[in-house]
Amino acid sequence: MSKTARIKLRSYDATELKNVVNNVMQICKAKGVKCTKVPLPTKKTIFSILQSPFIYKTSQKPICRVQKSILLTLFFNEDQNLEVIASSLLIPSSISVEMMEDKLNKI
């Protein structure tokens, strides 16, 4: 029976997210864990701010906030687990992390 773990990483900074994903992939390769990455859909939030609150109320400035997210799937052997990878990770506070661990039956 092999184990899998899924790590979902989200950030508003795309370059920092890319650096963390590459770091996780290198750690997995060094520990002998198979790792795949899947880019998830980008979430865009657009809102407008009034430029002048008094006379020119129709003058608005649109602001766009883009959230990137990536799903990593890790495939472990029987003697490995997610704690081996998670203990050696350094993830900045600007990146949100969700970790899920499953068990797969080999056919």
RALINSUL-V465528 format. One record per run of one state. SS is the DSSP state (2 for helix, 1 for strand, 0 for the rest). FROM is the first residue (numbers start at 0). LEN is the number of residues. If there is no record, write none. Layout:
# RALINSUL-V465528
ss={SS,SS}
from={FROM,FROM}
len={LEN,LEN}
This chain:
# RALINSUL-V465528
ss={0,1,0,2,0,1,0,1,0,1,0,2,0,1,0}
from={0,1,11,13,31,33,39,42,50,59,76,81,86,95,104}
len={1,10,2,18,2,6,3,8,9,17,5,5,9,9,3}
